[in-house]
Amino acid sequence: MTPDASSSSIERLVAVLVVIFTVEAGKLRILLIRRSADPFKDHWSLPGGRLLPADSLAEAATRRLEVETGVTDVFLEQLYTFSDLDEAGSIAAAYWALVDPNRAKLPDRLEWQPRWYAVDDLPDLAFLNGNVVQYAVTRLRNKLAYSNVAYSLLAAEFTLSQLQQVYEAILGRSMDKRNFRKRIISLDIIEPTGRFSGQGRHRPAQLYAFKERRPVVF
Amino acid sequence: MTPDASSSSIERLVAVLVVIFTVEAGKLRILLIRRSADPFKDHWSLPGGRLLPADSLAEAATRRLEVETGVTDVFLEQLYTFSDLDEAGSIAAAYWALVDPNRAKLPDRLEWQPRWYAVDDLPDLAFLNGNVVQYAVTRLRNKLAYSNVAYSLLAAEFTLSQLQQVYEAILGRSMDKRNFRKRIISLDIIEPTGRFSGQGRHRPAQLYAFKERRPVVF
């Protein structure tokens, strides 16, 4: 048999899944939707769907992200393609995205019941989706160490305390304030805006912005 | 429409491709095979084939690697899944592997004409395979900077000169001998074996081995 043998039509169901992360109330969270049909009816699952004809994987992932959150201009990247999430051997191309919770507008459709769940307190997920989430969390934590991806979880301007909260939520541990600030400044990925946060019982804090609001590896 | 709508059977052709790298005669090379049928008859392409029923992606990639090189206990990792390599929108899950040229045994079948090509001097490739190769070369170069993947391109024991040749071939540039040795020793991923290379016109050189012959990130 040659590599291009085409003796029979062998096709597979191909789905696109999106692990959509946010950080809210000090927790790393993902968006889950409730399945309305079997299999796994009433179980929670990652947003996704079958790849439609003429769709590329990236188009399908972008559209799913927009349907669920209303945004597209955020960090979105292919994660991994799985072939072992169900018994049928469906192909599931997983993507992951990072969304500022203040920008995400969850759709107001009761049928899906979209909801943010803390990754350290997930319900039982359909179709081994838990494996996908675990893989995505690992990728996010790794990528935080060598890139500016946190930009996509924050507003255009933020205080260093807000930035530290995002890092702590992702890594699941508290960090020393002085060391965090020294480290993050040395990376040269953020810059002071010259403006200050006005609200709150604390004294005004310098506002910072990411130098680039697109993925940069350092 | 709900995410689990299953109104019609929408399936796609799924292929698995493998970018198999080696370093030989100072060059980074990949294995190409010659297509024996249309489309792209007589063009060179990456080894691969359709995903068979009941196969997982990893199984298909491992089998393809074994068919082409005779080895399986080498570095093999998923690279990226493409949906834009042909007009039909086929899904191509690409893997990449690193093989010591002294271990690889290319199959003796004229039909496929498997052959190592230097990545800086590739022929025209079928199906936008060039995009896959470019992506794989970038991943390999990045991964060299933060992991021990070079282990999979070398024999169990090697001299520091041989190791440097592998790094230079991958990165496509020559490196200062003293700096290279200082850097590679500081990474703590190799160790002296106590044995020395016997052959050649040079004086015997210390032989080294990777501490781990499996992927380790540092």
Interface residues (C-beta under 8 A of the other chain):
Chain A: T2 P3 D4 A5 S6 I10 E11 R12 L13 V14 I33 R35 S36 A37 S45 P47 G48 G49 R50 L51 L52 P53 A54 D55 S56 L57 A58 R64 Q78 Y80 T81 F82 S83 D84 G89 I91 A93 E111 W112 Y146
Chain B: T2 P3 D4 A5 S6 I10 E11 R12 L13 V14 I33 R35 S36 A37 S45 P47 G48 G49 R50 L51 L52 P53 A54 D55 S56 L57 A58 R64 Q78 Y80 T81 F82 S83 D84 G89 I91 A93 E111 W112 Y146
